[in-house]
Amino acid sequence: MKTYTTKATDITRSWQVVDADGATLGRLATEVAALLRGKHKATFSPHLDTGDPVIVVNAAKVRVTGNKLQAKRYVRHSGYPGGLRSETLEALLSRRPEEVVRRAVRGMLPQNRLGEQMARKLHVYAGGDHPHAAQKPQPRKRESAT
């Protein structure tokens, strides 16, 4: 008996569309991260990018629970004295809703070059329309929490 190893030539990709309307941010991000990594496929390999490109629509309608809108902060530093910049989830969601979903998913991918490669296959849009009709994306049914 031989161990099967996925090769780069064996990888097939099919575009997926995930609707974020009414979805909880963290639960949506875990589902999208698993699709980007390829964990839903039998040919999954942790050292290869076997995942599918994912389109997330209606990012502006994503839900968060508890007090996170005011309490959660996105922080960055320029490297200069006084260069600390901070923004609440509520402010970022109103200004750039795509970035909220992108950051949540990026945090759940591997923190290395492979994770960067997977993150490039993520396409997030605030509204319900996307310009990827030519790729014939398959709509992905989310498991509802209710």
Buried (B, 14 or more C-beta within 10 A) or exposed (E): EEEEEBEEEEBEBEBBBBBBEBBBBBBBBBBBBBBBBBEBBEBBBEEBBBBBBBBBBBBBBBEBEEEBBEEBEBEEEEEEEEEEEEBBBBBBBEEBBBBBBBBBBBEBBBEEEBBEBBBEBBBBBBEEEBEEEEBEBEEBEBEEEE
